[in-house]
Amino acid sequence: MRIARFTTGEDPQYGVVTGDVDELGIPADDTVLVALAGDPLYVGVQLTDKEIPLSEVRLLAPVLPRSKVVGIGRNYAAHAAELGNEVPDEPMMFMKPNTSVVGPGDPVFYPRQSADVHYEGELAVVIGRICRDVAPDRVGEVVYGYTVGNDVTARDLQKKDVQFTRAKGFDSFCPLGPWIETGHEGFDPGDLRLTTHLNGDIVQDGTTKDMIFDVPSLVSHVSSVMTLLPGDVILTGTPEGVGPMNVGDEVEVTVAGIGSLTNKVVSRD
């Protein structure tokens, strides 16, 4: 099931994306949204009789984390190597504020404080219920679904500050979308192709099979440190190929089986 958050110009609402999708998660032209009554994370999937063509809505970030976005650094060996870093012995966690979240088509604002902002395409995990100290073999019980993320990073500030808060925490530095994939037959988060295009040119082409720590390991590790709440998001790391994006650039991140997330970089002035 694919859960979207959208607007038709009025208050945001949630809906189930119906219809066929291709192997990349791209929906057919005749796809419609069946509106839901309330936030499905809290009231469950309650279908209404209202149907809206996908072409007539604006998709929003599919989840607004009430609490936090937890990022995982250096979770692909080739990415760690391209930045001159060693592979960590355990998941390397950092935080992005929930105010950094934006949705499909929203601008990524280039901050005045940086001169080296990078894209980082990632698989994102959405937590579905309050949990702590989750065993790896029970992670499936607490994961609501998966979406596409871009862990935008001011690389020069990351190097300058050492810790990651400012470099990864600017408003608009966490695009998410286009919707949440809650899973279907054959869907395996541990075997998904992830690509990033910059102005139409492919710059990242990896697979979640290459993650050092898989989704169960990540959720279990994070939950051993902090309580996870419904709507919390865990970004699972990025494959090699990260690089700068500039004002005017368009970045498209695609995770096969989920969909594509596109955002344009604009000046913050």
N, C-alpha and C positions, 0 to 999 in steps of 0.2 A: 504494500500500500504506500502511496505517495501523498504526504500531507503538506499542503502549501498554506502560506499566510499571504493574504492579498488585499487589495483595495480596488474599488471601482470609483473612487473619488470620495467615498464616505468613510466611516470608521473601518479600521482593519478587521478582517474576519478570516476564518480558517475554512479550508475545503479539501476534499479528496480529489486528486487528479485522476481522471478516468481515461480509458482509451489505451491504444497500443503505443509503445515506445520502442525505439530501435536499440541496438546493442550498447549505444553510448548513453541511453537514458533520455534521448530526445523524443518528445511527444509528437504524435501525428497532428496534422493541421486541424482536424475536427475534434481535438481534445476539449473536454469540458470539465469544469470544477463543480462538484456537488458540495454546496455549502454545509458547514457544520454548525451546530448549536454550541457556541462557546469554545474554549481552549481545550483541545483533546488531551493535553497533558494532565489536565485537572478534572475534566468531566467525562473523559472517554470520547470515543467516536460516535457522536449522535448526528446521524444524517438528517438533513431537512429535505424538502421537496424543491428547493431552489437550485437551478443549474445555470451556470454562466460559462460561456465560451472562454477558454484560456486566452484567446486573442483579445478579449475585451477587458482584461484586468491588468493591474500592475502588481507584479510579484514583489513581496517584501521579504526581509530576512525571515526564514521559516521559524525561527525561535528567537526570543529575546531572553537571554540568560538572566534570571532573577538574581543570581549570585555571582557567577564567575565564568571566565573562559580560561582553561588551563592549557598551556602550550607545552609541547614536548620537543626539546632540542636535540639535534644530532642523532635522529633515529634511523637514518640511512647512512651506511658507511661511506658511500661515495660523496654524499653531501658534506659529511664531516671532513673528508679529505680535501674537498675543493676549497674549503675555507681554512685549511691548515690545522684542523682540530683532530684530537684523538676520539675514538669511539668511547662513550661512557660505559662504566660498569653496571649502572642502573639508570633507569629513565631520568633524564634531566628536565626538571619542571620549571616553568615560569608562568607568570600570570599576565593576562590581558584584561583590562577592565571591560565590563559589559557595555560601556559607552563607546567602545571601539567598533561595535557590531553595526554593519550596514547590510543592505540586501542587493539582489541582482539589479544591475543598471544604475545603482547609486554611485556617485563619484567617490574616488579615493583622493583625499586632499593632501597635496604635497606640502609638508610643514616648512615653515620659514627657517627652522633651526637645522635642517638637514640639507645635504647636497648629494646624498647617495641612498635613495630609497629603493628597496628590492621587493620583488614578488616572491612568494613561496607557496606554490599550490599544494594543498593537503586534503586528506580525508579527515572529516570531522565527525566525532561521535557525540550524539545527544543523549543525555541521561534522562531516564523516565521516572525515577522514583528516589526518595531519600535513601541513601545507603552509606555504609561505612564498613571498612574491613571486608570487602567482598573477595571471596576466593575466586581464582581465575576460572574455575569450572562453573561458577554461578553468575558470571558477568552477563550472560545473555538474559538473565532475569531483571537486570537493572538498566539495560540499554534500550532506549526508545527507538532509535534509528540512526541513520547516517546522512550527512549532507556534505557539500563541497565547501572548502574554505580557502582563503588566501591570507596567510600570516604575514601581512605587510610589515616590513622591517626597515627602519632607518639604520643602515649598516654602519655609518660613521659614528652615530651616537651609541650604538651597541658597543663598538670598540672603545669609545671614549669613556663611557660610564661603567663598563665591565658588566654590571648587572643590566637586565633587559627591560626594565619597566618603561623608561621613556621611549626607547627605541621601538618598542612594539605596542605602546599604549595610546598613541594619538587617536583622536576621533577618526573614524572611517578606516582604521588599520586592521579590521577583521571582517571583510566581506564573507557572508554565508549565503548559501542557496544552491539551486533554485527552490528546493523543497526537501523534506525529510523522507528518505526511503526507509520504511520500517521493516523491510525484508520481504523476500519472495522466494519461491522455489529456485534453487540454484545460486542464490545471492550469497557470496562469500567475501566478507570484508578483508579477508587475508589474501585475496587474489583478484585485485582490481587494477586495471591500467589507469594511470594518472598522467595527464598531459597538461602542459601550459603553453598557450600561444601568446606571443607578444606582437601586436599589430599583424596578426595572421601567420606569423612565423613560429614554428614549434621550437620551444626553448627548454622544456622539460618533458621527458618521456620515461616514466618509471612504472613500477608496479608495487603494490602494497606487500607482495611476497618478500620484498627486500627490506622490510622494516626489521630493525634489530629486535625491538620489543613489539609483539603483536598486540591487538586490541585487548584481549583478556588480560595480558600482563600489564598493560598501561592502566586500564580501569582499576585493576586490583591494587596496583602500586599507588595511584593517586588517592584512592579511597582509604588506604592505610595511613595517609597523612591528614586528610581533611574529609569532612562529610560532604558528599555530593548531593545536590538538590535537583528536583525536576527542572529540566531546561538548561542545566549546566552543560557546557560544551568542552570536549577535549580535542584539541588539534593534535594529530598523531605524527607530525613531522613531515618534512619535505624531501623529495629525491633531489639528486644533483641537477644542476642547470640553473640555479638561482642567479639573478642578475639585476641590474638597475632598470628602473622604469622612470620615465620622465613625463612632464606635463604634456598632455595630448596623446599619450600612449593608451592603448586599449589592451587589457589583459583578460584572457579567457582561460579558466581552469575547468577541466573536464575530468570527472571520475566515471569510468564506464559502469553502467548499471544504475547510476544515480542521475547524472545530468551535467549541465554546463553552467558556469557562473562567470558573467562578464561584467567588468567595471572599467571605467575610464579615469585616468589620472588628471586632476585639475589643480590649478593653483589655489592656495588657501587665502590669497589676498581678497 
